[in-house]
Amino acid sequence: MMPPIEHWFEQFGYFVLFIGLIVDFVLPFPAEPVMAYAGYLSYMGSMQWLYSVLVSFLGATVAITASYGIGYWAGMPFIKRYGKWLMLNPRRMDKVKQWFDRYGNKLLLISFFIPAGRQFSGYFAGIVRIPFRSFALYSYTSAFLWVVVYVGVGHLVGPHWKDVLHTVKSYAGLIALGGCLLVAAYMLIRRIRRLHRTGGNPSANGNIESEKTL
């Protein structure tokens, strides 16, 4: 961690997280190390872990929502004309398009863990007119998981956060994907059990409940 950032935390505290996570979408910014350092400060008792998570999440969601809005209302012509100022270029946009073509909206669920994914996925989601409800569900979930992972690293390992950070960054995408698969598997198992109880008729459960009330 560079000394100036330590100084910024001493002077501005949580505000560094909020502004930093927004800046991360338009300029190179060490978002993960900053969040991990905030977690370390919570380990030391200088900051609150929950506040660090909430402020980081707010900054990330403000940024990703703004990028979605730009993509939605300005479209590809704006990106082609001004993309260089937003760290966007045709090659990167083509790569994101390939990801969307392959994985659909679910790509947003791990977008914050993909290198450059969080910066570009919002613009592209807006350009292809993904409904805002779907965009928010997947992107905000990804942002929350991302923030919890990196602030949590600093809080859990304390002084060793620098040593652990590189490993976490290398495998964070796989960790997030594994967590999402576990949640999906749990929901699928619940649905299968529900269908089994109702004999394969999803409406049967509602009928049973109606009969109980009569």
Secondary structure, 3 states (H helix, E strand, C coil): CCHHHHHHHHHHCHHHHHHHHHHCCCCCCCHHHHHHHHHHHHHHCCCCHHHHHHHHHHHHHHHHHHHHHHHHHHHHHHHHHHHHHHCCCHHHHHHHHHHHHHHHHHHHHHHHHCCCHHHHHHHHHHHCCCCHHHHHHHHHHHHHHHHHHHHHHHHHHHHHHHHHHHHHHHHHHHHHHHHHHHHHHHHHHHHHHHHHHCCCCCCHHHHHHHHHHC
